[in-house]
Amino acid sequence: MNQLNEEIKKEAKKEEPKKSTAGAQMAKVADFDFFLTRDNVQGMFPTILFAASLAIFYIANAHFTEKTIRQSDRMAKEIKELRSEYITIKSDLMFNSKQSEVLKRLAPETGIKVLTYPPKKIIKPQQDEY
């Protein structure tokens, strides 16, 4: 029995891990065979699926944000253009609606002239009702 104990101690000493060097540790980390077993991959599948869905959501959100910013910039430019067009048309209208400009346009065709005396009021006589 003593001999059996000695053999077990010898085997335990043999199985005792030797001090590993940095190169051996790097080789073990680089070897993914110990990590990528069927059970480990199946256990991590929900986590991988969740991470992939988060990545897809993040990418879609970034594209949507960029599209919204481009639309906003385009609308701001269009608003500036429409505002400047509005101001231009309004100033043209104000200029063309002045009495002197209206007279310049109508005088050659109709012979209308500027009044030199004030206008007269026409009063309708009242009629008696029967």
Buried (B, 14 or more C-beta within 10 A) or exposed (E): EEEEEEEEEEEEEEEEEEEEEEEEEEEEEEEEEEEEEEEEEEEEEEEEEEEEEEEEEEEEEEEEEEEEEEEEEEEEEEEEEEEEEEEEEEEEEEEEEEEEEEEEEEEEEEEEEEEEEEEEEEEEEEEEEE
